[in-house]
Amino acid sequence: MKTISLIEVFYLTLVLVRTKENLKLLAMTLVVAGTFQAVYGSLMTITGTNYIWHVPKEEYKGVATGTFINRNHLAGYLEMCLALGIGLLIAGLEENKHRTWRQFFRSVVNTLLGEKVRVRIFLALMVIGLILSQSRMGNTAFFASMMISGLVGLVLFRKSSRGVVILFSSLLIIDIFLMGTFFGIDKVQQRLEQTSLETEERLLVNELSLEIIKDNLWTGTGLGTYYTAFPEYRNGEVRMSYIHAQSDLIEFPSELGILGTLPLAALVIYSFISAIRLQMSRRSRLMRAMGFSSAMAIIAIMLHSLTDFNLQLFATAATFMVILALPFCCMNIEPKRRHRSHPHQE
């Protein structure tokens, strides 16, 4: 039922997002949703209120989780919403050539502090929530995906390369260094430094899960059956019981096998390639920016999936299906034709 529902989400995105207005509304809606999660999680952390709605937290006390139970799942959700927010900012960059540097910097400042100020504030709030989650792979995946996508964007956004450079510089300086220092990015750094390959039980779980894949190579054990299959491979070194593998890239092959995983992998790869092509082929700033957002979000989730199971949660998986559908939506949105005025009317 979850699989059918996710397919329906993908289909509905393709059917309903047919205009630039629909595209902007969808992107802004997800950005607002991510901002709500970030603000809720941040307030709960800063005030020491360890609740998810009216239910007391049992785990992850003192860190931001939003309305999720696991901080890594909040981080995974914010990664996608942040990518869309950055895309909306890029869409607001002016591509007109400026005669002087003064005109250029004025244009960039108007973009960052003018009509797009709400998006800029939303991005800042989501970065705070991401940092307060103290998710090691969540922060790493976001920053890595932003840098990779930014480098690609510098090549593909030829006319607005200077604007993209300044935009990403402002994100790095303001959001990461200034706010990160204030809201405790050093704690994330400490967690990264204290990570030990020998002591991480999650890595051992993934290693044991590889045996499930080997024994059920072609067809897997069936969707949603990991928690029943893993106990047969669990050894005395694993103290906790696990409902999910600690990596989406392991759980999907273990449950679906090669035959079931290949279509999923093909969809993700095809969507990523379409997002890159979108940045290369379309002239519309919004279309290219959404291609950038999709590519960045896909990179972030794939990196995060190495060590977490974000895509096992319906909210995150459904949002990811929307992300995968966006490049195809943008490809099908026809550009508005410019009608030439009649000479006598000019």
C-alpha positions as CSV (number, residue, x, y, z in Angstrom):
1,M,0.0,0.0,0.0
2,K,2.9,2.4,0.8
3,T,4.5,1.6,-2.6
4,I,1.2,2.2,-4.5
5,S,0.7,5.5,-2.6
6,L,4.2,6.6,-3.5
7,I,3.6,5.9,-7.1
8,E,0.4,7.9,-6.9
9,V,2.4,10.8,-5.4
10,F,4.8,10.7,-8.3
11,Y,1.9,10.5,-10.8
12,L,0.0,13.3,-9.3
13,T,3.0,15.6,-9.3
14,L,3.4,15.0,-13.0
15,V,-0.3,15.6,-13.7
16,L,-0.8,18.7,-11.5
17,V,2.4,20.7,-12.0
18,R,1.9,22.0,-15.5
19,T,2.6,25.8,-15.1
20,K,5.4,27.9,-13.6
21,E,2.9,29.1,-11.0
22,N,2.2,25.5,-9.9
23,L,5.9,24.8,-9.8
24,K,6.6,27.9,-7.6
25,L,3.7,27.0,-5.3
26,L,4.8,23.4,-4.9
27,A,8.4,24.4,-4.1
28,M,7.4,27.2,-1.7
29,T,5.0,24.8,0.1
30,L,7.8,22.3,0.7
31,V,10.1,25.1,1.9
32,V,7.4,26.3,4.4
33,A,6.9,22.7,5.6
34,G,10.7,22.3,6.1
35,T,10.8,25.6,7.9
36,F,8.0,24.5,10.2
37,Q,9.9,21.3,11.1
38,A,13.1,23.2,11.7
39,V,11.4,25.9,13.9
40,Y,9.5,23.4,15.9
41,G,12.6,21.2,16.5
42,S,14.7,24.2,17.3
43,L,12.3,25.7,19.8
44,M,11.9,22.3,21.5
45,T,15.7,22.0,21.8
46,I,16.4,25.6,22.9
47,T,13.7,25.6,25.5
48,G,14.6,22.1,26.8
49,T,11.0,20.9,26.0
50,N,11.6,17.2,25.0
51,Y,8.2,16.6,23.5
52,I,6.9,15.6,20.1
53,W,3.5,17.3,20.2
54,H,2.1,16.1,23.6
55,V,4.2,12.9,23.8
56,P,7.4,13.0,25.8
57,K,10.6,12.0,23.9
58,E,12.1,8.7,24.8
59,E,15.3,9.2,22.7
60,Y,17.3,12.0,21.2
61,K,16.6,14.4,24.0
62,G,18.4,17.7,23.7
63,V,18.6,17.6,19.9
64,A,16.2,18.8,17.3
65,T,14.0,16.1,15.8
66,G,11.0,18.2,14.6
67,T,7.9,16.0,14.6
68,F,10.2,13.0,13.7
69,I,11.4,10.6,16.3
70,N,14.9,10.3,14.8
71,R,17.1,13.4,14.3
72,N,18.6,11.9,11.2
73,H,15.1,11.8,9.6
74,L,14.6,15.5,10.4
75,A,18.0,16.1,8.7
76,G,17.0,14.1,5.7
77,Y,13.8,16.0,5.2
78,L,15.5,19.4,5.7
79,E,18.1,18.5,3.0
80,M,15.4,18.3,0.3
81,C,13.6,21.4,1.5
82,L,16.8,23.4,1.7
83,A,17.7,22.4,-1.9
84,L,14.3,23.7,-3.1
85,G,14.8,26.9,-1.2
86,I,18.2,27.5,-2.7
87,G,16.7,26.8,-6.1
88,L,14.1,29.6,-5.5
89,L,16.9,32.0,-4.6
90,I,18.8,31.1,-7.8
91,A,15.6,31.6,-9.8
92,G,15.5,35.2,-8.4
93,L,19.1,36.0,-9.7
94,E,19.1,38.5,-12.5
95,E,20.7,37.3,-15.7
96,N,21.0,40.8,-17.3
97,K,24.5,42.0,-17.9
98,H,25.4,45.0,-15.8
99,R,27.6,47.7,-17.0
100,T,29.2,48.4,-13.6
101,W,30.1,46.3,-10.6
102,R,27.9,48.7,-8.5
103,Q,24.9,47.7,-10.6
104,F,25.7,44.1,-10.3
105,F,26.1,44.1,-6.5
106,R,22.9,46.1,-6.1
107,S,21.1,43.5,-8.1
108,V,22.5,40.7,-5.9
109,V,21.6,42.5,-2.7
110,N,18.1,43.2,-4.0
111,T,17.7,39.5,-4.7
112,L,18.9,38.5,-1.2
113,L,17.1,41.2,0.7
114,G,14.2,42.1,-1.6
115,E,11.3,39.9,-2.6
116,K,13.2,36.8,-1.8
117,V,13.9,37.8,1.8
118,R,11.3,35.4,3.1
119,V,13.0,32.5,1.3
120,R,16.3,33.7,2.7
121,I,15.0,33.7,6.2
122,F,13.4,30.2,5.7
123,L,16.8,28.9,4.6
124,A,18.5,30.4,7.7
125,L,15.9,28.8,10.0
126,M,16.3,25.4,8.3
127,V,20.1,25.5,8.5
128,I,19.7,26.2,12.3
129,G,17.4,23.2,12.6
130,L,19.8,21.0,10.7
131,I,22.7,22.0,12.9
132,L,20.7,21.5,16.1
133,S,19.8,18.0,15.0
134,Q,23.5,17.2,15.3
135,S,23.1,14.6,12.6
136,R,26.5,13.8,11.3
137,M,25.6,12.4,8.0
138,G,22.7,14.8,7.6
139,N,25.0,17.9,7.9
140,T,27.8,16.2,5.8
141,A,25.3,15.2,3.0
142,F,23.8,18.7,2.9
143,F,27.1,20.6,2.7
144,A,28.6,18.1,0.3
145,S,25.6,18.2,-2.1
146,M,25.6,22.0,-2.0
147,M,29.2,22.2,-2.9
148,I,29.0,19.6,-5.7
149,S,25.8,21.1,-7.1
150,G,27.3,24.6,-6.8
151,L,30.4,23.6,-8.8
152,V,28.1,22.1,-11.5
153,G,25.9,25.2,-11.4
154,L,28.9,27.5,-12.0
155,V,29.5,25.7,-15.3
156,L,25.9,25.4,-16.4
157,F,24.7,28.8,-15.2
158,R,27.0,30.7,-17.5
159,K,25.3,34.0,-17.6
160,S,24.6,34.2,-13.9
161,S,27.8,32.5,-12.6
162,R,28.9,35.6,-10.6
163,G,25.5,35.7,-8.9
164,V,25.7,32.0,-8.1
165,V,29.1,32.5,-6.6
166,I,28.0,35.3,-4.3
167,L,24.8,33.4,-3.4
168,F,26.7,30.4,-2.3
169,S,29.4,32.5,-0.6
170,S,26.7,34.1,1.5
171,L,25.2,30.7,2.4
172,L,28.5,29.4,3.5
173,I,29.6,32.5,5.4
174,I,26.3,33.5,7.0
175,D,24.5,30.2,7.5
176,I,27.3,27.8,8.2
177,F,30.1,29.8,9.9
178,L,28.2,32.6,11.7
179,M,25.0,30.8,12.7
180,G,26.8,27.4,12.9
181,T,29.2,28.9,15.5
182,F,26.3,30.3,17.5
183,F,24.0,27.3,17.4
184,G,26.7,24.7,18.1
185,I,28.1,23.3,14.9
186,D,31.2,22.4,16.9
187,K,29.0,19.6,18.6
188,V,28.5,18.1,15.1
189,Q,32.2,18.3,14.5
190,Q,32.9,16.6,17.8
191,R,30.5,13.8,16.9
192,L,32.2,13.3,13.6
193,E,35.6,13.2,15.2
194,Q,34.4,10.7,17.8
195,T,33.0,8.3,15.2
196,S,34.8,5.1,15.3
197,L,34.5,2.5,12.5
198,E,35.2,-0.3,15.1
199,T,32.6,0.8,17.6
200,E,29.7,1.8,15.3
201,E,27.2,-1.0,15.7
202,R,25.3,0.3,12.8
203,L,28.1,-0.6,10.5
204,L,28.1,-4.1,11.9
205,V,24.4,-4.3,11.2
206,N,24.9,-3.3,7.6
207,E,27.7,-5.8,7.2
208,L,25.4,-8.6,8.5
209,S,22.7,-7.3,6.2
210,L,24.8,-7.9,3.2
211,E,24.5,-11.6,3.9
212,I,20.7,-11.2,3.4
213,I,21.3,-9.8,0.0
214,K,23.7,-12.6,-0.9
215,D,21.2,-15.3,0.1
216,N,18.2,-13.6,-1.6
217,L,20.1,-12.0,-4.6
218,W,17.4,-11.8,-7.3
219,T,14.0,-11.4,-5.5
220,G,14.9,-10.4,-2.0
221,T,12.9,-11.2,1.1
222,G,9.9,-9.0,0.2
223,L,9.0,-5.4,0.9
224,G,8.7,-4.7,4.7
225,T,10.3,-8.0,5.8
226,Y,13.7,-6.8,6.9
227,Y,12.8,-6.9,10.6
228,T,11.8,-10.6,10.2
229,A,14.7,-11.6,8.1
230,F,17.5,-9.9,10.1
231,P,17.2,-11.9,13.3
232,E,18.4,-15.0,11.4
233,Y,21.7,-13.2,10.7
234,R,22.1,-11.3,13.9
235,N,25.1,-12.3,16.1
236,G,26.1,-11.7,19.8
237,E,27.9,-8.4,18.9
238,V,24.6,-6.7,18.0
239,R,22.9,-5.7,21.2
240,M,19.8,-3.9,19.9
241,S,17.0,-5.2,17.7
242,Y,16.6,-3.4,14.4
243,I,13.5,-2.9,12.3
244,H,15.4,-1.3,9.4
245,A,18.9,-1.7,8.0
246,Q,21.0,1.3,8.8
247,S,21.3,2.1,5.1
248,D,18.6,2.5,2.4
249,L,21.1,1.3,-0.1
250,I,21.2,-2.0,1.7
251,E,17.6,-2.4,2.8
252,F,16.1,-2.0,-0.6
253,P,18.3,-4.7,-2.2
254,S,17.7,-7.0,0.7
255,E,13.9,-6.7,0.4
256,L,13.6,-6.4,-3.4
257,G,16.6,-8.2,-4.8
258,I,18.2,-7.2,-8.1
259,L,14.9,-7.4,-10.0
260,G,13.1,-5.0,-7.8
261,T,16.0,-2.6,-7.1
262,L,17.0,-2.0,-10.7
263,P,13.8,-0.1,-11.6
264,L,14.1,2.1,-8.6
265,A,17.8,2.8,-9.3
266,A,16.9,3.6,-13.0
267,L,14.3,6.1,-11.9
268,V,16.7,7.9,-9.6
269,I,19.5,8.0,-12.2
270,Y,17.1,9.1,-15.0
271,S,15.7,11.8,-12.9
272,F,19.2,13.1,-11.9
273,I,20.3,13.1,-15.6
274,S,17.1,15.0,-16.5
275,A,17.8,17.5,-13.8
276,I,21.3,18.1,-15.3
277,R,19.9,18.3,-18.8
278,L,17.3,20.8,-17.6
279,Q,20.0,23.2,-16.4
280,M,21.7,22.9,-19.8
281,S,18.8,23.1,-22.2
282,R,16.1,25.4,-20.7
283,R,16.5,29.2,-20.8
284,S,14.0,29.9,-18.0
285,R,15.8,30.7,-14.8
286,L,13.1,29.0,-12.8
287,M,13.3,25.8,-14.8
288,R,17.1,25.7,-14.5
289,A,16.9,26.5,-10.8
290,M,14.5,23.6,-10.2
291,G,16.8,21.3,-12.1
292,F,19.6,22.5,-9.7
293,S,17.3,21.8,-6.7
294,S,16.4,18.3,-7.9
295,A,20.0,17.4,-8.5
296,M,21.2,18.7,-5.2
297,A,18.4,16.9,-3.3
298,I,19.1,13.6,-5.0
299,I,22.8,13.9,-4.2
300,A,22.0,14.7,-0.6
301,I,19.6,11.8,0.0
302,M,21.8,9.3,-1.8
303,L,24.8,10.3,0.4
304,H,22.6,10.2,3.5
305,S,21.2,6.8,2.5
306,L,24.7,5.3,2.9
307,T,24.2,5.4,6.7
308,D,20.5,6.0,7.4
309,F,17.1,4.8,6.4
310,N,15.3,8.1,5.5
311,L,13.4,6.6,2.6
312,Q,11.6,4.0,4.9
313,L,9.6,6.9,6.3
314,F,6.6,7.8,4.2
315,A,6.9,11.6,4.7
316,T,10.5,11.6,3.5
317,A,9.9,9.1,0.7
318,A,6.8,11.0,-0.6
319,T,8.8,14.2,-0.7
320,F,11.6,12.4,-2.5
321,M,9.1,11.2,-5.1
322,V,8.1,14.8,-5.7
323,I,11.7,15.7,-6.1
324,L,12.2,12.9,-8.6
325,A,9.2,14.1,-10.6
326,L,10.2,17.8,-10.8
327,P,12.7,17.5,-13.7
328,F,10.0,15.8,-15.8
329,C,7.5,18.5,-14.9
330,C,9.9,21.2,-15.9
331,M,10.6,19.6,-19.2
332,N,6.9,19.5,-20.0
333,I,6.1,23.1,-19.0
334,E,6.0,25.0,-22.3
335,P,7.8,28.4,-22.3
336,K,5.5,31.4,-22.8
337,R,5.7,32.8,-26.3
338,R,6.5,36.4,-26.7
339,H,4.0,38.1,-29.0
340,R,5.4,40.9,-31.1
341,S,3.5,44.1,-30.9
342,H,2.0,45.6,-34.1
343,P,4.2,48.4,-35.5
344,H,1.3,50.9,-35.3
345,Q,0.8,50.0,-31.6
346,E,4.4,50.5,-30.5
